Amino acid sequence: MSNPQPVEETFISHLIELRDRLVKASIGVLLVTLALMFWPGPSHIYDIIAQPMVNALPAGSKMIATGVIAPFLVPMKVTLVIGLILSLPWVLYQMWAFVAPGLYAHEKRLIAPLVISSSLLFMAGVAFCYFLVFGRVFAFISEFSPTSISVTPDIENYLDFVMSMCLAFGCAFEVPVIVVILVRMGLVSVAKLKEWRGYVIVAAFVIAAIVTPPDVVSQFSLAIPMWLLFEVGVLLSPIFVKVTQAPSEQQE
């Protein structure tokens, strides 16, 4: 009857540790969000997010808010999302700190780069979408807008579009991490991935057609980076596998 006690205590201690890490991660997100509330402020943050759309509108046009509390609620949502993105390294660090004590040395060499690269790649995908894609997409769409239509986008619909696009590009930029994990776990070989290159390119364009608006610019803007990042993953996988091998695997 005394044997289960240590196991139960260990399980409870893990739950407490998990709770503490979640609390620390939440506090980090909250502090970053509060800082953004004071500077530059939710309204200014939304103005920055809306700038690519505003630049594509006819001179003198503005976006509209159809909801009563939308002018307040939408900028607050944007600020919270930006706070979460900026605090992502801290959140992922808390995840890493929770699992690290139970890992071997070679496993730590595996997890730490993945945590860091995942965070940086997601941010890079969001930045790529904002700085390089939005302006071209909105300009392309405005060129096809009939002159009889007054283009006045709703701020809530615009936010939904921006968040979905940023999420799509952020996740798409995780392709190298996914490739490296698949190769490291032995689920697929680098040689097989090279054989599948043609299928990967087709899949990239299919995914881009599904998750982006039905215009050529946004679809190519997502599909081509996905393909190039796949090639980066294929290139880095052998190096990563060699560095993170366990001692027993190296002897073999």
C-alpha positions, 0 to 999 in steps of 0.5 A, a space after each residue: 500500500 505504500 508504493 503508490 504514494 510516491 507515484 501520486 506525489 510525483 503526479 501532483 508535483 507535476 500538476 503543480 509545476 504545470 500550473 505554475 508554468 501556465 500562470 507564469 506564461 499567462 502573466 507574461 502575456 498579460 504584462 505585454 498586453 498591458 504595456 501595449 495598452 499604454 503604448 502605443 495604445 489599442 487605437 494606434 495599433 489598429 491604425 497600424 494593422 489597418 494601414 495596408 487596407 487604408 492605402 488601397 482605398 480611394 482617396 478620402 475613404 475610411 473603414 466603417 464600424 457597424 457594431 455599437 461597441 466595435 470601435 472599442 472592442 476590435 482594437 482591444 482584440 487586436 492588442 491582445 493578439 499582438 501581445 500574445 504573438 510578442 510574448 510567444 517566446 516567453 510562453 514557449 520557454 515556459 513549456 520548455 522549462 516544464 519538460 526539460 527536467 525529464 529529458 536526456 542531454 541529446 533530447 534537450 539539444 532536440 527540443 530547445 532549437 525547435 522551441 526557438 525556431 518555431 517562435 521565430 518562424 511564426 513571427 516571421 510568417 506574420 511579418 511576411 504577411 503584413 509587410 509583403 502580402 497585404 499591400 499587394 493583395 489589397 491593391 490587386 483587389 481594388 483594381 478589380 473593384 467596379 467604380 459603381 461600388 463604394 469600398 468601405 470595409 467593416 473593421 470587424 470583417 477586416 480583423 477576421 480577415 487579417 487574423 486568418 491570413 496571419 495565422 495561415 502564414 504563421 503556421 505555413 512558416 512552420 514547415 521546416 520544423 515539421 520536416 525536421 521532426 518527421 525526419 528526426 522521428 524516423 517517420 520519413 527519410 530525406 531521400 523520400 522527401 526529395 522524391 515527394 517534392 512534386 507532390 509537396 509543391 502541388 499540396 502547397 498550392 492546394 493549401 494556399 488556395 483553401 486558406 487564402 482569398 481567391 486571388 492569384 497574388 495571395 495564393 502565390 505569396 503563400 504557396 511559394 514560401 511554403 515550398 521554399 521552406 520545405 526545401 530548407 527543412 530538407 536541407 537542414 534535417 540531416 544536420 539536425 539529426 546528426 547533432 541530436 543523436 543519442 550516444 547509443 545511436 552515434 555508436 551504431 
